[in-house]
Amino acid sequence: MTNRDEPRGGQTNYSAEQSRISPRSPRSALEPERVSVPTRRSLRARHPLVVIGNAIITFVVLLVIAVGATIVIGMQRLDAPGPLAEDKVVKIPRGVGTRDIADLLEKQGVIAYPWTFVGAVLVRDAHDGLKSGEYRFAKQASLGDVIDTLVEGKVIQHTVTIPEGLTSEQVVQRLLETDLLSGSIREVPREGSLLPETYRVVRGTPREHVIKRMQQAQRRVLQDAWERRMADLPLRTPEQLLTLASIIEKETGQPDERTRVAAVFINRLKQRMRLQSDPTIIYGLVGGKGTLGRPIRKSEIEQPTPYNTYVIDGLPPGPIANPGRAALEAAANPARTKELYFVADGTGGHAFSETLREHQRNVAKLRAIERARRNSQRNSATDASAPPRAATTPLPRPSSAPSQ
């Protein structure tokens, strides 16, 4: 039985295998195979809110990617060298916005991409921190350096120098002539109330502010000198010290002579001798204008004015200029000498003496030097065929030569 059934069963398996691998006809091979019909999406997946939600999520993802890429690019450019080929000075006006600043910096060649600057400012939350002013941007300054400079207000510091010995009217004129400052000056400050010095200012600083700084500085220096003054000075108030310092300032520009000049005047005040200072004559004639423009005439030496110390006793009623720090210190602490006279020595300095006879000899020496120079100048002028000669040393400026 078993042997009889085996061929039939084997034949059946062979027929099924043969049917499974039998090739399809050409026609049936060209016909598409049957595909199962896809299931329909649920109504929930097609709901408008779901569609809108998916769109929003997609947009946010793309936006985050875009912002991230922008930040990465921006951070790379933040520290990258800038386009400046050399240092550049740029003035940022007051009241301009971030985009205006970006456009100005691009125009001046400080930055290459305004939108990168604006974006970096927003990321740093520095919109309200950008300051106006005049800035110097270094060669190849990075975008980060530029923003830091504007936020920290690293504006250019200029210097305004006021020389010692100018009158207040001359100081005001100097401040009005410089284009670094702005605004006007309402009135000429009191004589002697300004400290001659070098002041650091930013472009556009009001002139009145500079005047106030000079006045505050002079008050501090005067008070300090008065507190450290020599004990036996014949001066009763800081104002008298200021007046004496202004005379010393006008008498000599030699640092090593200030204390000796101060000693001469202090010694004369103690002995009740008139100061006989030429600069006081000039101030009595021209006031705050400061210069006479010519030598003092003999008649002017005897001309009474409140400031002419050849006529009045003691100190004049107020300063004749704005003395500097060194002159104030010299007036407060003069040299310990017995000298009562000094006169120009023909070399830019002065010859000091204790007695009138010695002083007269010094004056005679000065007159001889002056005559020799005048003769030399006349000879040079008449010798037209001679080659050009070096200029002779100028005559010493008028200087007091106190006498009895």
C-alpha positions in Angstrom: 0.0 0.0 0.0 2.7 2.3 0.9 4.7 1.5 -2.2 1.6 2.1 -4.4 0.9 5.5 -2.9 4.4 6.9 -3.1 4.5 7.6 -6.9 1.2 9.4 -6.8 2.2 11.6 -3.9 5.5 12.3 -5.4 3.8 13.2 -8.7 1.5 15.6 -7.0 4.5 17.4 -5.4 6.2 17.6 -8.7 3.2 19.0 -10.4 2.8 21.8 -7.8 6.5 22.7 -8.0 6.3 22.7 -11.8 3.2 24.9 -11.7 5.0 27.3 -9.3 8.0 27.8 -11.6 6.3 27.6 -14.9 6.9 30.8 -16.9 4.1 33.3 -17.6 2.9 33.9 -21.1 4.1 37.1 -22.8 0.7 38.6 -22.6 0.3 37.9 -18.9 3.8 39.2 -18.2 2.8 42.6 -19.6 -0.2 42.9 -17.4 0.4 44.7 -14.1 0.3 42.7 -11.0 -2.6 43.2 -8.6 -1.8 45.6 -5.8 -3.6 45.7 -2.6 -5.7 48.8 -2.2 -4.2 51.1 0.5 -6.2 51.8 3.6 -7.8 55.2 3.8 -6.3 57.8 6.2 -8.2 58.5 9.2 -10.4 61.5 9.4 -8.3 62.7 12.4 -5.1 62.8 10.3 -6.8 64.9 7.7 -8.2 67.4 10.2 -7.3 71.0 9.3 -5.8 71.7 12.7 -3.5 68.8 12.4 -2.4 69.9 9.0 -1.8 73.5 10.3 0.0 72.2 13.3 2.3 70.1 11.2 3.0 73.1 9.0 3.8 75.2 12.0 6.2 72.6 13.4 7.9 72.3 10.1 8.3 76.1 9.8 9.7 76.4 13.4 12.2 73.6 12.7 13.3 75.3 9.5 13.4 78.7 11.3 15.6 77.2 14.1 17.9 75.7 11.6 18.2 79.0 9.7 18.7 81.0 12.9 21.3 78.5 14.1 23.1 78.6 10.8 23.0 82.4 11.0 24.4 82.5 14.5 27.2 80.1 13.6 28.2 82.2 10.6 27.8 85.4 12.6 30.0 84.0 15.4 32.6 83.1 12.9 32.6 86.6 11.4 32.5 88.2 14.9 36.1 87.3 15.6 37.4 87.3 12.0 39.7 90.1 10.9 37.8 93.1 9.5 38.3 94.9 6.2 40.2 97.9 7.4 43.6 98.2 5.8 44.8 100.8 8.3 43.6 102.6 11.4 40.4 104.7 10.8 38.8 107.5 12.7 35.0 107.5 12.5 32.6 109.9 14.2 29.3 108.4 15.3 26.6 111.1 15.6 24.2 111.4 18.4 20.7 109.9 18.2 21.4 107.5 15.3 20.0 103.9 15.3 21.8 100.6 15.0 21.1 100.2 11.3 22.4 103.8 10.7 25.6 103.0 12.6 26.0 99.8 10.6 25.6 101.6 7.3 28.1 104.3 8.4 30.6 101.8 9.4 30.3 99.9 6.2 30.6 103.1 4.2 33.8 103.9 6.1 35.2 100.4 5.5 35.2 99.4 9.1 32.8 96.4 8.6 31.9 94.4 5.5 28.3 93.3 6.3 25.8 95.6 8.0 23.3 92.9 8.6 25.9 90.9 10.5 26.6 93.9 12.7 22.9 94.4 13.4 22.5 90.7 14.2 25.5 90.7 16.5 24.2 93.7 18.4 20.8 92.1 18.9 22.4 88.8 20.0 24.5 90.7 22.5 21.6 92.8 23.6 23.8 95.9 23.0 21.3 98.0 21.1 21.0 100.6 23.9 24.6 100.4 24.8 26.1 101.8 21.5 27.5 105.3 22.3 28.1 108.2 20.1 31.5 109.9 19.7 34.7 109.9 17.8 36.4 106.5 17.7 39.6 105.1 16.3 39.2 101.6 14.9 42.4 99.6 14.6 43.6 97.9 11.4 41.6 94.8 10.7 39.5 95.3 13.8 37.1 92.4 14.1 33.3 92.9 14.3 33.5 92.0 18.0 36.2 94.6 18.6 34.1 97.2 16.8 31.0 96.5 19.0 33.1 96.4 22.2 34.6 99.8 21.3 31.2 101.4 20.8 29.6 99.8 23.9 32.5 100.7 26.2 32.6 104.3 24.8 36.3 104.2 24.0 36.2 107.6 22.3 39.4 109.4 21.2 40.9 111.6 23.9 42.3 114.8 22.6 44.5 117.3 24.6 44.0 121.0 25.1 47.1 122.7 26.5 46.9 126.1 28.2 50.4 127.6 28.8 51.2 129.2 32.1 51.1 133.0 32.4 48.1 133.7 30.1 45.4 136.1 31.2 41.9 134.8 31.5 40.9 136.7 28.4 43.8 135.0 26.4 42.7 131.6 27.8 39.1 132.2 26.6 40.5 133.2 23.1 42.5 130.0 22.9 39.5 127.8 23.8 37.4 129.6 21.2 39.9 129.0 18.5 40.1 125.2 18.9 37.6 123.2 16.9 37.8 120.3 19.3 35.3 122.1 21.6 31.8 123.2 21.2 29.5 126.0 22.5 30.3 129.5 23.7 31.8 131.0 26.9 29.3 133.3 28.6 31.9 135.5 30.3 35.6 135.8 30.9 36.5 134.1 34.2 38.1 136.0 37.1 41.8 136.6 36.6 44.0 133.9 38.1 41.1 131.5 38.6 42.2 129.1 35.8 44.9 126.5 36.2 47.1 126.3 33.1 47.7 122.7 32.3 47.1 120.0 29.6 43.5 118.7 29.7 42.2 115.6 28.1 38.8 116.1 26.3 36.7 114.4 23.7 35.7 116.1 20.6 32.6 118.2 21.1 33.1 118.9 24.8 31.4 122.2 25.7 33.9 125.0 26.4 32.1 125.9 29.6 32.9 122.5 30.9 36.6 123.0 30.3 36.4 126.4 32.0 34.8 124.8 35.1 37.4 122.0 35.2 40.2 124.6 35.1 38.6 126.6 37.9 38.1 123.5 40.1 41.7 122.5 39.5 43.0 125.9 40.4 41.0 126.0 43.6 42.5 122.6 44.6 46.1 123.5 43.8 45.8 126.9 45.4 44.4 125.4 48.6 47.1 122.8 48.7 49.8 125.4 48.3 48.3 127.6 50.9 48.1 124.8 53.4 51.8 123.9 52.8 53.1 127.4 52.8 56.1 128.7 54.7 55.2 129.8 58.2 56.6 133.3 58.0 55.2 134.5 54.7 53.9 138.1 54.8 50.7 137.0 53.1 47.3 136.9 54.8 45.1 135.1 52.4 45.2 132.5 49.6 44.2 135.3 47.2 47.4 137.2 48.0 49.4 134.0 47.4 47.7 133.7 44.0 48.5 137.3 43.1 52.1 136.9 44.0 52.3 133.6 42.1 51.0 135.4 39.0 53.7 138.0 39.2 56.4 135.3 39.6 54.9 133.5 36.6 55.2 136.6 34.4 58.7 137.4 35.6 60.5 134.1 34.7 60.0 131.0 32.6 63.0 129.3 34.1 62.0 126.5 36.5 65.1 126.9 38.6 64.6 130.6 39.1 61.0 130.7 40.4 61.8 130.2 44.0 64.6 132.9 43.8 62.3 135.4 42.2 59.7 134.6 44.8 62.3 135.2 47.5 63.1 138.6 46.1 59.5 139.7 46.3 58.9 138.2 49.7 62.0 139.9 51.0 60.8 143.2 49.6 57.3 142.8 51.2 58.9 142.1 54.5 61.1 145.2 54.2 58.1 147.2 52.9 59.9 147.9 49.6 57.9 148.3 46.5 57.9 145.3 44.2 58.7 147.3 41.1 57.6 144.5 38.7 57.4 145.4 35.0 54.6 142.9 34.2 52.4 144.8 36.7 52.9 148.0 34.7 51.8 146.2 31.5 48.7 144.7 33.1 47.7 148.1 34.5 47.9 149.5 31.0 46.3 146.8 28.9 44.5 144.6 31.4 43.5 141.1 30.2 44.9 141.6 26.7 48.2 140.7 28.3 50.8 142.2 26.0 51.8 145.8 25.3 53.4 145.1 21.9 56.3 147.4 22.6 58.8 148.4 25.3 57.5 150.2 28.4 58.0 153.9 28.2 59.5 155.9 31.0 56.4 157.9 31.5 54.4 154.6 31.9 56.7 153.5 34.7 55.5 156.5 36.7 51.9 156.4 35.5 49.6 155.6 38.4 47.4 152.5 38.0 46.0 150.1 40.6 48.5 147.5 39.4 51.7 149.5 38.9 53.9 148.2 41.6 56.4 151.0 40.9 53.7 153.4 42.3 51.7 151.4 44.8 52.9 149.7 48.0 52.6 146.0 48.4 50.7 143.6 46.1 48.3 144.8 43.4 44.6 144.3 44.0 44.5 140.9 42.2 46.4 138.5 39.9 47.9 139.7 36.6 47.7 136.3 34.9 46.9 132.6 35.6 49.8 131.1 37.4 50.7 127.5 37.1 51.3 124.9 39.7 55.1 125.5 40.0 54.6 129.3 40.4 52.1 128.7 43.2 54.4 126.3 45.0 57.3 128.8 44.6 55.2 131.6 46.1 54.3 129.4 49.0 57.8 128.2 49.6 60.4 130.7 48.3 64.1 130.2 48.5 65.9 131.2 51.7 68.0 134.1 50.4 68.5 137.8 51.2 68.3 138.8 47.6 66.4 142.0 46.8 67.1 142.6 43.1 67.3 140.7 39.8 67.7 141.7 36.2 68.0 139.8 32.9 71.5 138.5 32.3 71.3 138.4 28.5 71.1 134.7 28.2 67.4 134.1 29.0 67.9 134.0 32.7 68.4 136.6 35.5 71.2 137.9 37.7 70.3 138.1 41.3 71.9 140.4 43.9 71.5 141.4 47.6 72.7 145.0 47.3 71.9 147.9 45.1 75.5 148.4 44.0 75.8 144.8 42.9 72.5 145.1 41.1 73.7 148.2 39.2 76.8 146.3 38.0 74.5 143.6 36.7 72.3 146.2 34.9 75.5 147.7 33.3 76.5 144.3 32.0 73.1 143.8 30.5 73.2 147.3 28.8 76.7 146.4 27.3 75.3 143.1 25.9 72.4 144.9 24.4 74.6 147.6 22.8 76.9 144.9 21.3 73.9 143.1 19.8 72.4 146.3 18.4 75.8 147.2 16.8 76.1 143.6 15.4 72.6 143.9 13.9 73.3 147.3 12.3 76.5 145.9 10.7 74.7 143.0 9.3 72.0 145.2 7.9 74.5 147.5 6.1 76.6 144.7 4.7 74.2 143.7 1.9 76.9 141.7 0.0 77.6 139.5 2.9 76.2 135.9 2.9 73.2 135.2 5.2 74.2 134.9 8.9 72.5 132.9 11.6 70.0 135.0 13.6 71.4 136.4 16.8 70.0 135.5 20.1 66.9 137.6 20.7 67.0 140.4 23.3 65.6 139.3 26.7 62.0 140.2 27.3 61.3 143.1 29.6 62.0 141.9 33.2 61.7 143.7 36.4 64.8 145.1 37.8 63.8 146.2 41.2 65.5 149.2 42.6 65.1 151.3 45.7 
